[in-house]
Amino acid sequence: MTLTKNDLIDSIYDGTEMTKAKSAELVDALLETMKNTLMNGEDILITGFGKFCVKNKNPRRGRNPQRGTELTLDARRVVKFKCSGKLRDEMNRR
């Protein structure tokens, strides 16, 4: 099962005395802050959970699988996630 944004909102709403609208505002604000941080090229470290890192990918040679033609893939930035040792240990216990 995939955890969706609505699932996060519902979980906060059920676990606190916040209204559903306030829960949605909180989730939106958190996600917006995370997005802006990553767009600025900064990493996000959440202790006990993991680290989101922005990595720069160099241009590279690629191939169109349908036609077999060679092409160059542009340089780009990607986000990588590395979970914390604590989270990894908890996941492997279950």
C-alpha positions as CSV (number, residue, x, y, z in Angstrom):
1,M,0.0,0.0,0.0
2,T,1.2,3.5,-0.8
3,L,1.0,6.3,1.7
4,T,-0.6,9.3,0.1
5,K,-0.8,12.9,1.1
6,N,-4.4,12.4,2.2
7,D,-3.3,9.5,4.4
8,L,-0.8,11.8,6.1
9,I,-3.5,14.4,6.6
10,D,-5.9,11.8,8.0
11,S,-3.2,10.4,10.3
12,I,-2.4,13.8,11.8
13,Y,-6.1,14.6,12.1
14,D,-6.8,11.3,14.0
15,G,-3.7,11.6,16.2
16,T,-4.2,15.2,17.3
17,E,-6.9,17.6,18.2
18,M,-6.3,19.6,15.0
19,T,-9.0,20.2,12.5
20,K,-8.8,18.5,9.1
21,A,-8.1,21.9,7.5
22,K,-5.2,22.6,9.9
23,S,-3.8,19.1,9.3
24,A,-3.9,19.8,5.6
25,E,-2.1,23.1,6.1
26,L,0.6,21.5,8.2
27,V,1.3,18.8,5.6
28,D,1.3,21.3,2.8
29,A,3.7,23.6,4.7
30,L,6.0,20.7,5.5
31,L,6.1,19.5,1.9
32,E,6.5,23.0,0.5
33,T,9.5,23.6,2.9
34,M,11.1,20.3,1.8
35,K,10.5,21.0,-1.9
36,N,12.1,24.5,-1.6
37,T,15.0,23.2,0.3
38,L,15.7,20.5,-2.3
39,M,15.3,23.0,-5.1
40,N,18.0,25.2,-3.5
41,G,20.3,22.2,-3.7
42,E,20.4,21.7,0.1
43,D,20.0,18.3,1.8
44,I,17.3,17.4,4.3
45,L,18.3,15.3,7.3
46,I,15.5,13.9,9.5
47,T,17.1,12.2,12.5
48,G,15.9,8.6,13.0
49,F,14.4,8.6,9.5
50,G,16.9,9.4,6.8
51,K,18.5,11.9,4.5
52,F,17.3,13.4,1.2
53,C,20.3,14.4,-0.9
54,V,20.4,16.4,-4.2
55,K,22.9,14.8,-6.7
56,N,24.1,16.3,-9.9
57,K,24.1,13.9,-12.8
58,N,26.5,14.6,-15.7
59,P,25.3,14.3,-19.3
60,R,25.7,10.8,-20.6
61,R,25.2,8.7,-23.7
62,G,21.9,6.9,-24.0
63,R,20.0,4.9,-26.6
64,N,16.5,5.0,-27.9
65,P,15.3,1.4,-27.4
66,Q,12.7,1.5,-30.1
67,R,15.0,2.8,-32.9
68,G,18.4,1.9,-31.5
69,T,19.7,5.4,-32.2
70,E,22.3,7.0,-29.9
71,L,21.5,10.2,-28.1
72,T,22.9,12.4,-25.3
73,L,20.9,12.6,-22.0
74,D,21.2,16.1,-20.5
75,A,22.7,16.9,-17.2
76,R,20.1,16.9,-14.4
77,R,19.6,16.9,-10.7
78,V,18.0,14.0,-8.8
79,V,17.0,13.4,-5.2
80,K,18.3,10.3,-3.5
81,F,17.1,9.0,-0.2
82,K,19.3,7.1,2.3
83,C,17.4,5.8,5.3
84,S,19.0,6.0,8.8
85,G,20.5,3.0,10.4
86,K,17.8,3.2,13.1
87,L,15.0,3.0,10.5
88,R,16.8,0.2,8.6
89,D,17.2,-1.9,11.8
90,E,13.5,-1.4,12.7
91,M,12.4,-2.4,9.2
92,N,14.5,-5.6,9.4
93,R,13.1,-6.6,12.7
94,R,9.6,-6.9,11.3
